[in-house]
Amino acid sequence: MGCGQGEQRPRWVRENTFSELLWAAGERGSQLRSDEFILSGNYFMTKIIRISFCAIAIVLILAASCKRKGEKDFKPSKLAAGLFSGQSLQTAERKLDMMAGNFDIIVDRTPLPSDTRPPYRLLVISKKNMRVDGQTGELVLTFFNDRLMTSQLYPDDLAAARTAVEAGQSISLASGEGRIQPSTRVWIGKDETGRSYIGWIDKTLQAEQDAWVKQYGQ
């Protein structure tokens, strides 16, 4: 402890010059040790902060690397109307000559900012009077995390549309479904209202969605 203002040093210090020097040296040494302790503490905290920033940076780099690797390994597969899986909404609008936003939104699930789970966005849009392989009908597109995953055609004439799709995409739907390499399943089905449609889905993206739901829930 240093001498506070008005603090009296011992008499033996006041009466002895050498002792006074020793007293002052002791006071100075105590102050130096205190300063060294503070500097050491500051240095230690700085090290911790730097290590924390480095750890966060490494995690972010690894996450970005994994994402880039997944995107690089993904192979687009043909869906309906000349579209390919993995395409964005903007690309689909351009390919189909649709004006931006000129469609009906059936589902638009966007996570809350406070949601700490990995991204899960599901967008389902509908456009009537679209032509697919020369056949007219309602086209429904599903995007999972901003990547086209599914297309469904509700044709005005199902039999004619089936024949046109089989010829245009070189597949057979005799058993009710077919395959397009590398990962598209094509099938004929009915929705919950009983309407018939021809569907296309990328099985790779479907597996990603199923894995997310299994791990994190809806």
N, C-alpha and C positions, 0 to 999 in steps of 0.2 A: 504494500500500500504506500502511495506517495503521500507527502505531507500536504494536508489540506490547508486552505488559506487560514492564517492565524494560528496554525498548529505549532506548538512549542517543541523544539528539539530538546533532548535531555541535557542537563547542566554539564555533564562530562564532555559532551560534544561541543557546547558553546565555549568551554574553557580550554579546549585543546585543538589546535589547528589541524594536527594530523588526524585526530579523531573525527574532526569535521569533514575532512576529505574522505575518510572511510565511509562516513554516514552518507555523503553525497553519492559516492560510488555505488553503495548498496542501493540507494534509491534509484539511481540510473539503471543499474542492472535489473532491478525489479521491473522497471518500465520497459526495458528492452525485451525481457522475457515475455511480458504481457503482449508487446507488439508482435513478437515472433509467433506467439500462440494465435493471435488474430490472423496474421498473414498465412500461417499454416492452415487454419480453418478455411480461409477464403480460397486457398489453393485447392484444398480437398473438395470444396463445394463446386469449384470450377471444373475439376476433373469429372465429378459425378454428372454435371450438366452436359459436358462434352460427350461422355460415354452414352448418356441417354439419347442425345441427338443422333449419335452414330448408329445406335441400335434401331431407332425409329427409321432412319434413312435406309438401313439395310433391309428392314421389313418391307418398306414401300417399294424398293428396287426389286426385291424378290417377287412381290405380288404383281408388279407391272410386267416382270419377265415371264411369269407363269401365264398371265393374261395374253401377252403377245404370242407366246408359244401356242396356247390354245387356239387363238385366232389364226395363226399361221398354219396349224395342222388341220383346221376345219376345211372341208371340201364341199363347196356349194353343190346342191343337187336340184335337178329341174322340177319345178312345180307347174301350176297352171298358167296359161296366158303368157308364156314366154318368160315367166319370172323364175328366179332361182332362190333357194333357201339362203338365209344369211343376209339378204339384201335389206336395206333400210326402207323406211316409209317413203322418204324422199325419192329414192331410186324407183320404188314401185309406182309412185305418182308419175314420174317421168316416163317410165316404160309403158304405162297404160294411158298416157296422155290425159291424166286427170289433173284438174286444177287443184292447187294446194288446199286441202281442207274440204274439197268438194266430194264428201262421202259422209255416210252415217257412222257414228261411233256406237258400237254395241257394248263394248267393255273397255274401260281405261283404268287399269289398276296401277297406281303409282305409290311406292312406299312413302311413309311419312319421313320428314327429315330426322326425326328422333329414332327411327328404326335402325338398329345396329346390325341387323342381319345383312348378308350379301345382297346385292341388287336383285329385285324381282319386279319387273314391269311387264304387264300383259296388256296388249292393245289389240282389240278386235274391231275391224272396220268393215263396212258393207257398201257396195256400189251396185246399183241396179242397171239393167240394160247393158251389160258388158258382153263382149264377144270372146269366146274361148274356142279355138279350133273351128271357127265359123259358126258356132252355136251361141245363141243369146240367152242370157239369164242373169241372176244375181250372183255376184262374186264376193265372197267373204274371205278376208285375209286376217291371219293371226300373227302378231309379232311378239316374240319372247325376248325381253331385254333388247329391244330395238332391232331384232333380226327376224326376218320373215321365216316362220316355221310351218304354217299351214295355209292351204288355200282350199276353198270349197266352192263349187259351182252348183247353183240351184237352177238347172236349165228349164227353159220353157218346154222342151221336148226331151225327156230323159233318154229314150231309145236312140234318137238321132245324135244326141250329145255323146252317148257311150260309143257309138260307132265312129264318130269323128275323133274322139280322144284316142281310141285304140289305133286308128289309122295315123293320126298326127304324132303320137308318141311311141308308136311301134310296140304296143303292149297288148295283152289280152286280159279282158275282165270277165271271162267266161265263168270263173270261179267266184266272182264278186270282188276280186282284188288282183293287183299286179305290182311289179317292182320296176323302178327306174334307178339305174346305178348313178352315184354310189350309195345313196341312202334314202331314196323316196319310196314310200308306200302309197299306192293309189287304190282306192276302194269306192264301192257304191254303198251308200248308207241312207239312213233316215234320222232326222233330228228328233228332239223331244216332242215336236208338234206334228210329226208324221210326214214332213216334207222330205222328198228324196233329193239327194245331191251326189255329186262325184267329188271325192276328197283326195287331197295330196298332202302328205306330211313328211317332214324330214325326221327320220328316226333318231339321228344323232342329237338334234336339238330337243326332241321329245324326251330323250333319255336325260339330258341336262335338266329340263324342267321337272321331270319325275324325281330326280335325285335331290333337287332343291326342296321340293314339297315333302319328300320323305325325311329329310334332315331337319328342316326348319318349320314345317307345317305351313298352313295357308295364312 
